[in-house]
């Protein structure tokens, strides 16, 4: 793609080797400001659950903790454990339901999230600049690091910053691993390590890895020219699964199911298939299902019964009810609503829409359009795409396709957007006909 004089000037400004460091610092500063000034001091959202798991790893269990309830993987609680270890007596405070004071270890844990966001911006910049130039790299890094859905949660003890860091680190090392000649084991191992820890942090990526492995095996007989790349991809994916093996062995011992990535899939399917008046696949908490006047008439009796069951029986009850209430037309409508909620945060059943929805539309709308245009122009050239770009695009598609089947939130979508940036920017730079055809550049080497 031929660059306009304006784009040329922008590219020169961001072509300096330290540009990625400057952008990472801006992202860190923005997220650190949220960490210092926004948090109320009480555990909110999923923070309490991650802290309970961190305490469990330190042999300091909370009375309400259930080690058979695998809602999340161990990735983030293990990172959180050193900070929690510096807070003696925290488990007693949680048992007494008294909010912990905002101590230095908690503040440092929140600032770690800011550092992870800065690192993710740097990884994305370093990857994007090789495929689309420094201007694209700066735009993608700042867009990701300052995304409102991520800023909104990055001050909390939440998984998104670590997941984003691991995802962008995987993309960066994966591109090196697939383009290095001869084969570089250090880049293969780095890609496996990033992807493995990403999966332990957000266990849904276990399904993404499985689907990608199946796709690679199906491609093996028919894409003979791509077998060297497919071999490297399978080695990376296999290495990531090896890192997850202890977790899968543990969940197998506790649940009897293999592979068991999580024990809350039934609950998510329950809400995705629910089609009572006014509902649209939106997820609700246990308290909402029992107490909300819009929900209680249809859900209270069922929830009061299943919440008394052990985790595995509760999960089976949710799955059974989901099968009973499944209707194709209603599920398709809920799925469409889930897609919209992932990208834009609406529609939310029985909730007024918020002003931040406009911010999600402003951020995600252009990226969705960018990705759809890139998809359109890449279809005639899909065989010529670099294997790493095809891999990252395929993983993003598997993730979005799978996550959209369950109730979603913008922060779930924001986590995968670096892969959309890389794939879309590479295609735009290569194939979208803006400017003289002879001026368009190819993907450069890493």
TIKOLTOR-356132 format. One record per residue (C-alpha): x, y, z; residue in one letter. Coordinates in nm, 2 decimals. Layout:
TIKOLTOR-356132
[site [X; Y; Z]; "a"]
...
end
This chain:
TIKOLTOR-356132
[site [0.00; 0.00; 0.00]; "x"]
[site [0.15; 0.33; -0.10]; "x"]
[site [0.17; 0.57; 0.19]; "x"]
[site [0.03; 0.93; 0.17]; "x"]
[site [0.27; 1.21; 0.28]; "x"]
[site [0.08; 1.23; 0.61]; "x"]
[site [0.12; 0.86; 0.68]; "x"]
[site [0.48; 0.88; 0.58]; "x"]
[site [0.54; 1.15; 0.84]; "x"]
[site [0.35; 0.95; 1.10]; "x"]
[site [0.55; 0.64; 1.02]; "x"]
[site [0.88; 0.82; 1.05]; "x"]
[site [0.78; 0.95; 1.40]; "x"]
[site [0.70; 0.60; 1.52]; "x"]
[site [0.99; 0.42; 1.35]; "x"]
[site [1.24; 0.50; 1.62]; "x"]
[site [1.34; 0.18; 1.81]; "x"]
[site [1.23; 0.32; 2.14]; "x"]
[site [0.88; 0.40; 2.03]; "x"]
[site [0.74; 0.08; 2.17]; "x"]
[site [0.89; 0.16; 2.51]; "x"]
[site [0.73; 0.51; 2.51]; "x"]
[site [0.39; 0.36; 2.41]; "x"]
[site [0.42; 0.10; 2.68]; "x"]
[site [0.50; 0.36; 2.94]; "x"]
[site [0.19; 0.56; 2.84]; "x"]
[site [-0.03; 0.25; 2.87]; "x"]
[site [0.13; 0.17; 3.21]; "x"]
[site [0.07; 0.52; 3.34]; "x"]
[site [-0.29; 0.52; 3.23]; "x"]
[site [-0.37; 0.19; 3.39]; "x"]
[site [-0.16; 0.27; 3.70]; "x"]
[site [-0.37; 0.59; 3.75]; "x"]
[site [-0.68; 0.37; 3.75]; "x"]
[site [-0.53; 0.13; 4.00]; "x"]
[site [-0.44; 0.41; 4.24]; "x"]
[site [-0.74; 0.63; 4.22]; "x"]
[site [-1.04; 0.42; 4.12]; "x"]
[site [-1.05; 0.12; 4.35]; "x"]
[site [-1.28; 0.13; 4.66]; "x"]
[site [-1.07; -0.11; 4.87]; "x"]
[site [-1.34; -0.39; 4.87]; "x"]
[site [-1.32; -0.69; 4.65]; "x"]
[site [-1.55; -0.66; 4.36]; "x"]
[site [-1.64; -0.87; 4.05]; "x"]
[site [-1.43; -1.19; 4.05]; "x"]
[site [-1.16; -1.06; 4.28]; "x"]
[site [-1.27; -1.26; 4.58]; "x"]
[site [-1.26; -1.59; 4.39]; "x"]
[site [-0.90; -1.53; 4.26]; "x"]
[site [-0.79; -1.43; 4.61]; "x"]
[site [-0.95; -1.75; 4.75]; "x"]
[site [-0.76; -1.96; 4.50]; "x"]
[site [-0.44; -1.78; 4.58]; "x"]
[site [-0.50; -1.85; 4.95]; "x"]
[site [-0.56; -2.21; 4.87]; "x"]
[site [-0.23; -2.24; 4.70]; "x"]
[site [-0.07; -2.09; 5.01]; "x"]
[site [-0.26; -2.35; 5.23]; "x"]
[site [-0.48; -2.08; 5.39]; "x"]
[site [-0.83; -2.18; 5.28]; "x"]
[site [-1.13; -1.97; 5.33]; "x"]
[site [-1.44; -2.14; 5.48]; "x"]
[site [-1.65; -2.08; 5.17]; "x"]
[site [-1.38; -2.22; 4.93]; "x"]
[site [-1.47; -2.53; 4.73]; "x"]
[site [-1.17; -2.69; 4.55]; "x"]
[site [-1.39; -2.88; 4.31]; "x"]
[site [-1.54; -2.57; 4.16]; "x"]
[site [-1.32; -2.48; 3.87]; "x"]
[site [-1.47; -2.16; 3.74]; "x"]
[site [-1.12; -2.03; 3.66]; "x"]
[site [-0.78; -2.18; 3.60]; "x"]
[site [-0.48; -2.14; 3.82]; "x"]
[site [-0.28; -1.90; 3.61]; "x"]
[site [-0.37; -1.57; 3.77]; "x"]
[site [-0.41; -1.69; 4.13]; "x"]
[site [-0.05; -1.83; 4.11]; "x"]
[site [0.07; -1.49; 3.99]; "x"]
[site [-0.13; -1.33; 4.27]; "x"]
[site [-0.01; -1.57; 4.54]; "x"]
[site [0.32; -1.38; 4.63]; "x"]
[site [0.12; -1.06; 4.70]; "x"]
[site [-0.14; -1.24; 4.91]; "x"]
[site [0.14; -1.42; 5.10]; "x"]
[site [0.24; -1.08; 5.23]; "x"]
[site [-0.10; -1.03; 5.38]; "x"]
[site [-0.13; -1.24; 5.70]; "x"]
[site [-0.48; -1.29; 5.84]; "x"]
[site [-0.65; -1.22; 5.51]; "x"]
[site [-0.84; -1.55; 5.52]; "x"]
[site [-0.99; -1.46; 5.86]; "x"]
[site [-1.10; -1.12; 5.72]; "x"]
[site [-1.27; -1.30; 5.43]; "x"]
[site [-1.44; -1.55; 5.66]; "x"]
[site [-1.57; -1.26; 5.87]; "x"]
[site [-1.68; -1.09; 5.55]; "x"]
[site [-1.49; -0.77; 5.64]; "x"]
[site [-1.33; -0.59; 5.35]; "x"]
[site [-0.95; -0.59; 5.36]; "x"]
[site [-0.76; -0.27; 5.39]; "x"]
[site [-0.59; -0.14; 5.08]; "x"]
[site [-0.24; -0.26; 5.18]; "x"]
[site [0.09; -0.22; 4.99]; "x"]
[site [0.08; -0.58; 4.86]; "x"]
[site [-0.27; -0.52; 4.71]; "x"]
[site [-0.16; -0.19; 4.55]; "x"]
[site [0.14; -0.36; 4.40]; "x"]
[site [-0.08; -0.64; 4.26]; "x"]
[site [-0.29; -0.38; 4.09]; "x"]
[site [0.02; -0.20; 3.96]; "x"]
[site [0.14; -0.53; 3.82]; "x"]
[site [-0.17; -0.53; 3.60]; "x"]
[site [-0.07; -0.19; 3.47]; "x"]
[site [0.28; -0.32; 3.39]; "x"]
[site [0.12; -0.62; 3.21]; "x"]
[site [-0.09; -0.39; 3.00]; "x"]
[site [0.22; -0.19; 2.91]; "x"]
[site [0.40; -0.51; 2.82]; "x"]
[site [0.11; -0.62; 2.60]; "x"]
[site [0.12; -0.29; 2.42]; "x"]
[site [0.49; -0.33; 2.36]; "x"]
[site [0.45; -0.69; 2.23]; "x"]
[site [0.17; -0.58; 1.99]; "x"]
[site [0.38; -0.28; 1.87]; "x"]
[site [0.68; -0.50; 1.80]; "x"]
[site [0.47; -0.76; 1.61]; "x"]
[site [0.26; -0.51; 1.41]; "x"]
[site [0.54; -0.30; 1.29]; "x"]
[site [0.69; -0.59; 1.09]; "x"]
[site [0.36; -0.66; 0.92]; "x"]
[site [0.21; -0.31; 0.86]; "x"]
[site [0.46; -0.05; 0.96]; "x"]
[site [0.51; 0.17; 1.27]; "x"]
[site [0.20; 0.39; 1.22]; "x"]
[site [-0.03; 0.08; 1.23]; "x"]
[site [0.18; -0.06; 1.52]; "x"]
[site [0.14; 0.26; 1.73]; "x"]
[site [-0.24; 0.27; 1.66]; "x"]
[site [-0.29; -0.09; 1.75]; "x"]
[site [-0.08; -0.07; 2.07]; "x"]
[site [-0.25; 0.24; 2.20]; "x"]
[site [-0.60; 0.12; 2.10]; "x"]
[site [-0.54; -0.20; 2.29]; "x"]
[site [-0.37; -0.06; 2.59]; "x"]
[site [-0.62; 0.22; 2.64]; "x"]
[site [-0.93; 0.02; 2.55]; "x"]
[site [-1.22; 0.13; 2.78]; "x"]
[site [-1.33; -0.23; 2.85]; "x"]
[site [-0.97; -0.31; 2.97]; "x"]
[site [-0.91; 0.01; 3.16]; "x"]
[site [-1.24; -0.05; 3.33]; "x"]
[site [-1.12; -0.37; 3.49]; "x"]
[site [-0.74; -0.34; 3.49]; "x"]
[site [-0.74; -0.17; 3.83]; "x"]
[site [-0.90; -0.48; 3.98]; "x"]
[site [-0.75; -0.82; 4.06]; "x"]
[site [-0.88; -0.95; 3.73]; "x"]
[site [-0.74; -1.18; 3.46]; "x"]
[site [-0.76; -0.96; 3.16]; "x"]
[site [-0.42; -0.78; 3.19]; "x"]
[site [-0.24; -1.11; 3.24]; "x"]
[site [-0.44; -1.28; 2.95]; "x"]
[site [-0.36; -0.99; 2.72]; "x"]
[site [0.01; -1.00; 2.81]; "x"]
[site [0.03; -1.37; 2.74]; "x"]
[site [-0.17; -1.34; 2.42]; "x"]
[site [0.04; -1.07; 2.27]; "x"]
[site [0.36; -1.25; 2.39]; "x"]
[site [0.23; -1.56; 2.21]; "x"]
[site [0.16; -1.37; 1.89]; "x"]
[site [0.51; -1.21; 1.90]; "x"]
[site [0.70; -1.53; 1.96]; "x"]
[site [0.47; -1.74; 1.73]; "x"]
[site [0.55; -1.51; 1.44]; "x"]
[site [0.92; -1.55; 1.51]; "x"]
[site [0.89; -1.93; 1.55]; "x"]
[site [0.71; -1.98; 1.22]; "x"]
[site [0.94; -1.75; 1.01]; "x"]
[site [1.28; -1.84; 1.16]; "x"]
[site [1.51; -2.04; 0.94]; "x"]
[site [1.64; -2.28; 1.05]; "x"]
[site [1.39; -2.40; 1.31]; "x"]
[site [1.44; -2.20; 1.64]; "x"]
[site [1.35; -2.40; 1.95]; "x"]
[site [1.38; -2.10; 2.17]; "x"]
[site [1.09; -1.92; 1.99]; "x"]
[site [0.88; -2.24; 1.98]; "x"]
[site [0.93; -2.29; 2.35]; "x"]
[site [0.85; -1.92; 2.42]; "x"]
[site [0.53; -1.94; 2.21]; "x"]
[site [0.43; -2.26; 2.40]; "x"]
[site [0.50; -2.10; 2.73]; "x"]
[site [0.29; -1.79; 2.66]; "x"]
[site [0.00; -1.99; 2.51]; "x"]
[site [0.01; -2.24; 2.80]; "x"]
[site [-0.01; -1.97; 3.07]; "x"]
[site [-0.27; -1.79; 2.87]; "x"]
[site [-0.48; -2.11; 2.88]; "x"]
[site [-0.43; -2.16; 3.25]; "x"]
[site [-0.54; -1.80; 3.29]; "x"]
[site [-0.85; -1.81; 3.06]; "x"]
[site [-0.93; -2.18; 3.03]; "x"]
[site [-1.15; -2.13; 2.72]; "x"]
[site [-0.83; -2.11; 2.52]; "x"]
[site [-0.80; -2.49; 2.59]; "x"]
[site [-1.09; -2.53; 2.35]; "x"]
[site [-0.93; -2.29; 2.10]; "x"]
[site [-0.61; -2.50; 2.11]; "x"]
[site [-0.81; -2.82; 2.06]; "x"]
[site [-1.00; -2.68; 1.76]; "x"]
[site [-0.68; -2.54; 1.61]; "x"]
[site [-0.50; -2.88; 1.64]; "x"]
[site [-0.80; -3.05; 1.46]; "x"]
[site [-0.78; -2.79; 1.19]; "x"]
[site [-0.41; -2.84; 1.14]; "x"]
[site [-0.45; -3.22; 1.12]; "x"]
[site [-0.73; -3.19; 0.87]; "x"]
[site [-0.51; -2.95; 0.66]; "x"]
[site [-0.21; -3.19; 0.67]; "x"]
[site [-0.31; -3.42; 0.38]; "x"]
[site [-0.42; -3.14; 0.15]; "x"]
[site [-0.17; -2.86; 0.22]; "x"]
[site [0.16; -3.03; 0.15]; "x"]
[site [0.34; -2.71; 0.09]; "x"]
[site [0.25; -2.59; 0.44]; "x"]
[site [0.35; -2.90; 0.62]; "x"]
[site [0.67; -2.75; 0.77]; "x"]
[site [0.46; -2.46; 0.92]; "x"]
[site [0.19; -2.70; 1.03]; "x"]
[site [0.45; -2.91; 1.21]; "x"]
[site [0.58; -2.61; 1.40]; "x"]
[site [0.22; -2.51; 1.49]; "x"]
[site [0.14; -2.85; 1.62]; "x"]
[site [0.46; -2.85; 1.83]; "x"]
[site [0.36; -2.51; 1.98]; "x"]
[site [0.01; -2.62; 2.05]; "x"]
[site [0.14; -2.95; 2.20]; "x"]
[site [0.38; -2.76; 2.42]; "x"]
[site [0.10; -2.54; 2.55]; "x"]
[site [-0.11; -2.85; 2.63]; "x"]
[site [0.18; -3.00; 2.81]; "x"]
[site [0.20; -2.70; 3.04]; "x"]
[site [-0.17; -2.74; 3.11]; "x"]
[site [-0.14; -3.12; 3.18]; "x"]
[site [-0.10; -3.09; 3.56]; "x"]
[site [-0.41; -2.87; 3.58]; "x"]
[site [-0.61; -3.12; 3.36]; "x"]
[site [-0.48; -3.41; 3.57]; "x"]
[site [-0.60; -3.23; 3.89]; "x"]
[site [-0.94; -3.15; 3.75]; "x"]
[site [-0.97; -3.51; 3.63]; "x"]
[site [-0.90; -3.64; 3.98]; "x"]
[site [-1.16; -3.40; 4.13]; "x"]
[site [-1.43; -3.44; 3.88]; "x"]
[site [-1.38; -3.77; 3.69]; "x"]
[site [-1.41; -3.58; 3.36]; "x"]
[site [-1.13; -3.55; 3.11]; "x"]
[site [-1.05; -3.30; 2.98]; "x"]
[site [-1.22; -3.08; 3.23]; "x"]
[site [-1.13; -2.71; 3.17]; "x"]
[site [-1.41; -2.56; 3.38]; "x"]
[site [-1.72; -2.65; 3.58]; "x"]
[site [-1.94; -2.36; 3.50]; "x"]
[site [-2.02; -2.43; 3.13]; "x"]
[site [-2.36; -2.56; 3.22]; "x"]
[site [-2.46; -2.24; 3.39]; "x"]
[site [-2.35; -2.03; 3.09]; "x"]
[site [-2.55; -2.26; 2.86]; "x"]
[site [-2.85; -2.23; 3.09]; "x"]
[site [-2.86; -1.85; 3.03]; "x"]
[site [-2.78; -1.88; 2.66]; "x"]
[site [-3.08; -2.10; 2.60]; "x"]
[site [-3.32; -1.93; 2.84]; "x"]
[site [-3.60; -1.76; 2.64]; "x"]
[site [-3.84; -1.62; 2.89]; "x"]
[site [-4.01; -1.28; 2.81]; "x"]
[site [-3.76; -1.00; 2.82]; "x"]
[site [-3.45; -1.23; 2.82]; "x"]
[site [-3.19; -1.24; 2.55]; "x"]
[site [-2.91; -1.47; 2.66]; "x"]
[site [-2.76; -1.22; 2.91]; "x"]
[site [-2.59; -1.37; 3.21]; "x"]
[site [-2.72; -1.30; 3.57]; "x"]
[site [-2.58; -1.38; 3.91]; "x"]
[site [-2.73; -1.63; 4.15]; "x"]
[site [-2.86; -1.34; 4.36]; "x"]
[site [-3.03; -1.18; 4.06]; "x"]
[site [-3.19; -1.51; 3.95]; "x"]
[site [-3.35; -1.55; 4.30]; "x"]
[site [-3.43; -1.19; 4.39]; "x"]
[site [-3.48; -0.98; 4.08]; "x"]
[site [-3.86; -0.95; 4.02]; "x"]
[site [-3.80; -0.98; 3.65]; "x"]
[site [-3.62; -1.31; 3.69]; "x"]
[site [-3.74; -1.47; 4.01]; "x"]
[site [-4.08; -1.60; 3.88]; "x"]
[site [-3.90; -1.81; 3.61]; "x"]
[site [-3.57; -1.90; 3.79]; "x"]
[site [-3.60; -1.88; 4.17]; "x"]
[site [-3.73; -2.23; 4.23]; "x"]
[site [-3.47; -2.40; 4.00]; "x"]
[site [-3.18; -2.20; 4.14]; "x"]
[site [-3.28; -2.25; 4.51]; "x"]
[site [-3.28; -2.63; 4.44]; "x"]
[site [-2.96; -2.66; 4.23]; "x"]
[site [-2.75; -2.43; 4.45]; "x"]
[site [-2.79; -2.68; 4.73]; "x"]
[site [-2.63; -2.95; 4.52]; "x"]
[site [-2.25; -3.04; 4.50]; "x"]
[site [-2.07; -2.87; 4.22]; "x"]
[site [-2.07; -3.16; 3.97]; "x"]
[site [-2.44; -3.23; 4.03]; "x"]
[site [-2.52; -2.86; 4.00]; "x"]
[site [-2.33; -2.85; 3.67]; "x"]
[site [-2.52; -3.16; 3.54]; "x"]
[site [-2.85; -3.00; 3.64]; "x"]
[site [-2.77; -2.68; 3.45]; "x"]
[site [-2.68; -2.87; 3.14]; "x"]
[site [-3.00; -3.08; 3.16]; "x"]
[site [-3.21; -2.77; 3.19]; "x"]
[site [-3.03; -2.61; 2.91]; "x"]
[site [-3.11; -2.90; 2.68]; "x"]
[site [-3.48; -2.89; 2.79]; "x"]
[site [-3.52; -2.52; 2.72]; "x"]
[site [-3.33; -2.52; 2.39]; "x"]
[site [-3.52; -2.37; 2.10]; "x"]
[site [-3.33; -2.31; 1.78]; "x"]
[site [-3.49; -1.97; 1.69]; "x"]
[site [-3.46; -1.84; 2.05]; "x"]
[site [-3.10; -1.96; 2.07]; "x"]
[site [-3.01; -1.79; 1.74]; "x"]
[site [-3.16; -1.46; 1.87]; "x"]
[site [-2.96; -1.50; 2.19]; "x"]
[site [-2.65; -1.57; 1.99]; "x"]
[site [-2.69; -1.26; 1.79]; "x"]
[site [-2.74; -1.06; 2.11]; "x"]
[site [-2.43; -1.23; 2.26]; "x"]
[site [-2.22; -1.11; 1.96]; "x"]
[site [-2.34; -0.76; 2.01]; "x"]
[site [-2.27; -0.77; 2.38]; "x"]
[site [-1.92; -0.90; 2.31]; "x"]
[site [-1.83; -0.61; 2.08]; "x"]
[site [-2.05; -0.33; 2.21]; "x"]
[site [-2.19; -0.42; 2.55]; "x"]
[site [-2.56; -0.42; 2.46]; "x"]
[site [-2.84; -0.53; 2.47]; "x"]
[site [-2.85; -0.63; 2.84]; "x"]
[site [-3.17; -0.77; 2.96]; "x"]
[site [-3.35; -0.58; 3.23]; "x"]
[site [-3.06; -0.33; 3.26]; "x"]
[site [-3.05; 0.03; 3.14]; "x"]
[site [-2.78; 0.09; 2.88]; "x"]
[site [-2.49; 0.29; 3.00]; "x"]
[site [-2.29; 0.58; 2.85]; "x"]
[site [-1.98; 0.36; 2.83]; "x"]
[site [-2.16; 0.16; 2.55]; "x"]
[site [-2.08; 0.46; 2.33]; "x"]
[site [-1.71; 0.42; 2.41]; "x"]
[site [-1.73; 0.05; 2.32]; "x"]
[site [-1.90; 0.13; 1.99]; "x"]
[site [-1.64; 0.40; 1.92]; "x"]
[site [-1.35; 0.16; 1.98]; "x"]
[site [-1.48; -0.17; 1.86]; "x"]
[site [-1.69; -0.05; 1.57]; "x"]
[site [-1.40; 0.06; 1.34]; "x"]
[site [-1.20; -0.25; 1.43]; "x"]
[site [-1.49; -0.48; 1.34]; "x"]
[site [-1.53; -0.30; 1.01]; "x"]
[site [-1.15; -0.32; 0.95]; "x"]
[site [-1.15; -0.69; 1.02]; "x"]
[site [-1.45; -0.76; 0.79]; "x"]
[site [-1.29; -0.57; 0.50]; "x"]
[site [-0.97; -0.75; 0.56]; "x"]
[site [-1.15; -1.09; 0.55]; "x"]
[site [-1.32; -1.00; 0.22]; "x"]
[site [-0.99; -0.90; 0.05]; "x"]
[site [-0.80; -1.20; 0.20]; "x"]
[site [-1.04; -1.47; 0.07]; "x"]
[site [-0.90; -1.47; -0.29]; "x"]
[site [-0.54; -1.48; -0.15]; "x"]
[site [-0.58; -1.71; 0.15]; "x"]
[site [-0.32; -1.96; 0.02]; "x"]
[site [-0.06; -1.68; -0.01]; "x"]
[site [-0.11; -1.55; 0.34]; "x"]
[site [0.19; -1.61; 0.57]; "x"]
[site [0.11; -1.91; 0.79]; "x"]
[site [0.14; -1.72; 1.11]; "x"]
[site [-0.12; -1.47; 1.00]; "x"]
[site [-0.36; -1.75; 0.90]; "x"]
[site [-0.30; -1.92; 1.24]; "x"]
[site [-0.37; -1.61; 1.44]; "x"]
[site [-0.68; -1.53; 1.24]; "x"]
[site [-0.80; -1.89; 1.28]; "x"]
[site [-0.75; -1.88; 1.66]; "x"]
[site [-0.93; -1.55; 1.68]; "x"]
[site [-1.22; -1.70; 1.48]; "x"]
[site [-1.24; -2.01; 1.70]; "x"]
[site [-1.23; -1.79; 2.01]; "x"]
[site [-1.50; -1.55; 1.90]; "x"]
[site [-1.72; -1.83; 1.76]; "x"]
[site [-1.70; -2.02; 2.09]; "x"]
[site [-1.73; -1.74; 2.33]; "x"]
[site [-2.03; -1.60; 2.15]; "x"]
[site [-2.23; -1.92; 2.22]; "x"]
[site [-2.23; -1.82; 2.59]; "x"]
[site [-2.32; -1.49; 2.76]; "x"]
[site [-2.04; -1.24; 2.68]; "x"]
[site [-1.90; -0.91; 2.79]; "x"]
[site [-1.68; -0.65; 2.61]; "x"]
[site [-1.38; -0.75; 2.81]; "x"]
[site [-1.40; -1.10; 2.67]; "x"]
[site [-1.38; -0.96; 2.32]; "x"]
[site [-1.11; -0.70; 2.40]; "x"]
[site [-0.87; -0.98; 2.51]; "x"]
[site [-0.87; -1.13; 2.15]; "x"]
[site [-0.85; -0.80; 1.96]; "x"]
[site [-0.47; -0.80; 1.93]; "x"]
[site [-0.50; -1.10; 1.70]; "x"]
[site [-0.76; -0.91; 1.49]; "x"]
[site [-0.52; -0.62; 1.47]; "x"]
[site [-0.23; -0.83; 1.35]; "x"]
[site [-0.43; -1.02; 1.09]; "x"]
[site [-0.63; -0.72; 0.96]; "x"]
[site [-0.33; -0.49; 0.94]; "x"]
[site [-0.12; -0.75; 0.75]; "x"]
[site [-0.40; -0.80; 0.50]; "x"]
[site [-0.47; -0.43; 0.46]; "x"]
[site [-0.10; -0.36; 0.40]; "x"]
[site [-0.08; -0.63; 0.14]; "x"]
[site [-0.41; -0.66; -0.04]; "x"]
[site [-0.65; -0.37; 0.02]; "x"]
[site [-0.63; -0.15; -0.30]; "x"]
[site [-0.57; 0.19; -0.15]; "x"]
[site [-0.31; 0.39; -0.35]; "x"]
[site [-0.12; 0.26; -0.66]; "x"]
[site [-0.11; -0.11; -0.69]; "x"]
[site [0.27; -0.11; -0.76]; "x"]
[site [0.32; 0.07; -0.43]; "x"]
[site [0.18; -0.19; -0.20]; "x"]
[site [0.44; -0.36; 0.01]; "x"]
[site [0.46; -0.72; 0.12]; "x"]
[site [0.49; -0.86; 0.47]; "x"]
[site [0.84; -0.80; 0.59]; "x"]
[site [1.06; -1.05; 0.76]; "x"]
[site [1.09; -1.05; 1.14]; "x"]
end
